[in-house]
Amino acid sequence: MSKQVDNVNRKDLPPAEQAFELIHAIMHLHRAQQLRGLPEGPSELSHMEGKALGFIARHPGATQSELVTRSRRDKAQIARLIGHLRERGLIETQVDAQDRRSQRLQLSAAGQRLHETQQERWRKLARQGMASLSAEENRLLVALLQKVEQSLREDADTGNA
């Protein structure tokens, strides 16, 4: 695994490209380690299912349509994903009182426990990844990444991306 990361982070790239290669590699390592740490194992919960579980946890009562909009996936893909999460007992649905065609999504008790496990694992990995930096280096890294994010958002807003 380490050898793959070393090949990705080539020193011959311009600094801007090298920075984004590193960010990309870090996110892949983080995601792989997070999935590996789940009690059900990586094959039990896909990346998209984990993202959907997180969205529903942050937005209890959200609809499938809202999840489609947020995830930028097609309706059929989200319907299958919701079906899988329901079959596993991780989410529950309720018919919307105003629109009987719409179903409101919420985590079940099992889904809430799994989400909390994911969140704790995420926090632990974040602390582990930043442990070699001082408090000042942590603050500086966050500030720099916020500037990069803001630049990309501004470009996206003006249509330059």
RALIN-V535619 format. One record per residue. RES is the residue in one letter. SS is DSSP state (a for helix, b for strand, c for the rest). PHI is phi in radians with two decimals (* if undefined). OMEGA is omega in radians with two decimals (none if undefined). Layout:
res=RES ss=SS phi=PHI omega=OMEGA
res=RES ss=SS phi=PHI omega=OMEGA
//
This chain:
res=M ss=c phi=* omega=-3.13
res=S ss=a phi=-1.04 omega=-3.14
res=K ss=a phi=-1.10 omega=3.11
res=Q ss=a phi=-1.07 omega=-3.13
res=V ss=a phi=-1.10 omega=3.13
res=D ss=a phi=-1.07 omega=3.12
res=N ss=a phi=-1.20 omega=-3.14
res=V ss=a phi=-1.20 omega=-3.06
res=N ss=c phi=-1.53 omega=-3.10
res=R ss=c phi=-1.19 omega=-3.13
res=K ss=c phi=-1.40 omega=-3.08
res=D ss=c phi=-1.46 omega=3.12
res=L ss=c phi=-1.41 omega=3.00
res=P ss=c phi=-1.06 omega=-3.05
res=P ss=a phi=-0.93 omega=-3.12
res=A ss=a phi=-1.10 omega=3.13
res=E ss=a phi=-1.20 omega=3.12
res=Q ss=a phi=-1.10 omega=3.12
res=A ss=a phi=-1.06 omega=-3.12
res=F ss=a phi=-1.25 omega=3.03
res=E ss=a phi=-1.09 omega=3.11
res=L ss=a phi=-1.14 omega=3.11
res=I ss=a phi=-1.04 omega=3.14
res=H ss=a phi=-1.09 omega=-3.14
res=A ss=a phi=-1.12 omega=3.12
res=I ss=a phi=-1.09 omega=3.14
res=M ss=a phi=-1.12 omega=3.10
res=H ss=a phi=-1.15 omega=3.10
res=L ss=a phi=-1.08 omega=-3.13
res=H ss=a phi=-1.07 omega=-3.12
res=R ss=a phi=-1.10 omega=-3.13
res=A ss=a phi=-1.11 omega=-3.14
res=Q ss=a phi=-1.21 omega=3.12
res=Q ss=a phi=-1.16 omega=3.14
res=L ss=a phi=-1.15 omega=3.14
res=R ss=a phi=-1.12 omega=-3.08
res=G ss=c phi=-1.51 omega=-3.12
res=L ss=c phi=-1.27 omega=-3.11
res=P ss=c phi=-1.08 omega=-3.12
res=E ss=c phi=-1.48 omega=-3.13
res=G ss=c phi=1.52 omega=-3.05
res=P ss=a phi=-1.14 omega=-3.07
res=S ss=a phi=-1.37 omega=-3.06
res=E ss=a phi=-1.51 omega=-3.09
res=L ss=c phi=-2.41 omega=3.14
res=S ss=c phi=-1.27 omega=3.10
res=H ss=a phi=-1.00 omega=-3.11
res=M ss=a phi=-1.16 omega=3.09
res=E ss=a phi=-1.11 omega=3.08
res=G ss=a phi=-1.09 omega=3.11
res=K ss=a phi=-1.14 omega=3.12
res=A ss=a phi=-1.13 omega=3.11
res=L ss=a phi=-1.04 omega=3.10
res=G ss=a phi=-1.10 omega=3.13
res=F ss=a phi=-1.07 omega=-3.12
res=I ss=a phi=-1.15 omega=3.10
res=A ss=a phi=-1.10 omega=-3.13
res=R ss=a phi=-1.37 omega=-3.08
res=H ss=c phi=-2.30 omega=-3.14
res=P ss=c phi=-1.04 omega=-3.11
res=G ss=c phi=1.57 omega=3.09
res=A ss=b phi=-1.14 omega=3.12
res=T ss=b phi=-1.74 omega=3.07
res=Q ss=a phi=-1.06 omega=3.12
res=S ss=a phi=-1.08 omega=3.11
res=E ss=a phi=-1.15 omega=3.10
res=L ss=a phi=-1.18 omega=3.08
res=V ss=a phi=-1.05 omega=-3.12
res=T ss=a phi=-1.09 omega=-3.08
res=R ss=a phi=-1.18 omega=-3.04
res=S ss=a phi=-1.48 omega=-3.07
res=R ss=c phi=1.05 omega=3.05
res=R ss=c phi=-1.86 omega=-3.13
res=D ss=c phi=-1.39 omega=-3.06
res=K ss=a phi=-1.01 omega=-3.10
res=A ss=a phi=-1.13 omega=3.14
res=Q ss=a phi=-1.11 omega=3.13
res=I ss=a phi=-1.20 omega=3.10
res=A ss=a phi=-1.07 omega=3.10
res=R ss=a phi=-1.12 omega=-3.14
res=L ss=a phi=-1.06 omega=3.12
res=I ss=a phi=-1.09 omega=3.10
res=G ss=a phi=-1.03 omega=3.13
res=H ss=a phi=-1.12 omega=3.14
res=L ss=a phi=-1.14 omega=3.09
res=R ss=a phi=-1.18 omega=3.13
res=E ss=a phi=-1.02 omega=3.14
res=R ss=c phi=-1.40 omega=3.14
res=G ss=c phi=1.33 omega=-3.11
res=L ss=c phi=-1.59 omega=3.08
res=I ss=b phi=-2.33 omega=3.06
res=E ss=b phi=-2.21 omega=3.11
res=T ss=b phi=-2.17 omega=3.05
res=Q ss=b phi=-2.31 omega=3.10
res=V ss=b phi=-1.20 omega=3.11
res=D ss=c phi=-1.18 omega=-3.10
res=A ss=c phi=-1.14 omega=-3.11
res=Q ss=c phi=-1.47 omega=-3.11
res=D ss=c phi=-2.31 omega=-3.03
res=R ss=c phi=-1.11 omega=3.09
res=R ss=c phi=-1.35 omega=-3.05
res=S ss=c phi=-1.72 omega=3.11
res=Q ss=b phi=-2.06 omega=3.11
res=R ss=b phi=-1.57 omega=-3.07
res=L ss=b phi=-1.82 omega=3.02
res=Q ss=b phi=-2.64 omega=3.13
res=L ss=b phi=-1.30 omega=2.97
res=S ss=c phi=-1.41 omega=3.09
res=A ss=a phi=-1.05 omega=3.11
res=A ss=a phi=-1.13 omega=3.11
res=G ss=a phi=-1.14 omega=3.12
res=Q ss=a phi=-1.12 omega=3.11
res=R ss=a phi=-1.09 omega=3.14
res=L ss=a phi=-1.13 omega=3.12
res=H ss=a phi=-1.09 omega=3.12
res=E ss=a phi=-1.10 omega=3.08
res=T ss=a phi=-1.09 omega=3.11
res=Q ss=a phi=-1.06 omega=-3.10
res=Q ss=a phi=-1.12 omega=3.13
res=E ss=a phi=-1.14 omega=3.11
res=R ss=a phi=-1.11 omega=3.12
res=W ss=a phi=-1.07 omega=-3.13
res=R ss=a phi=-1.10 omega=-3.14
res=K ss=a phi=-1.09 omega=3.13
res=L ss=a phi=-1.15 omega=3.10
res=A ss=a phi=-1.10 omega=3.12
res=R ss=a phi=-1.11 omega=3.13
res=Q ss=a phi=-1.09 omega=-3.12
res=G ss=a phi=-1.15 omega=-3.09
res=M ss=a phi=-1.72 omega=-3.04
res=A ss=c phi=-1.06 omega=-3.09
res=S ss=c phi=-1.39 omega=3.12
res=L ss=c phi=-1.73 omega=3.05
res=S ss=c phi=-1.27 omega=3.11
res=A ss=a phi=-1.03 omega=3.13
res=E ss=a phi=-1.17 omega=3.10
res=E ss=a phi=-1.11 omega=3.07
res=N ss=a phi=-1.04 omega=-3.14
res=R ss=a phi=-1.08 omega=-3.14
res=L ss=a phi=-1.12 omega=3.12
res=L ss=a phi=-1.04 omega=3.13
res=V ss=a phi=-1.07 omega=3.14
res=A ss=a phi=-1.07 omega=3.14
res=L ss=a phi=-1.15 omega=3.12
res=L ss=a phi=-1.13 omega=3.07
res=Q ss=a phi=-1.11 omega=3.09
res=K ss=a phi=-1.14 omega=3.11
res=V ss=a phi=-1.09 omega=3.13
res=E ss=a phi=-1.04 omega=-3.14
res=Q ss=a phi=-1.08 omega=3.11
res=S ss=a phi=-1.06 omega=3.14
res=L ss=a phi=-1.17 omega=3.11
res=R ss=a phi=-1.12 omega=3.12
res=E ss=a phi=-1.10 omega=3.11
res=D ss=a phi=-1.11 omega=3.13
res=A ss=a phi=-1.13 omega=-3.13
res=D ss=a phi=-1.17 omega=-3.13
res=T ss=a phi=-1.62 omega=3.11
res=G ss=c phi=1.47 omega=-3.12
res=N ss=c phi=-1.52 omega=-3.05
res=A ss=c phi=-1.33 omega=none
//
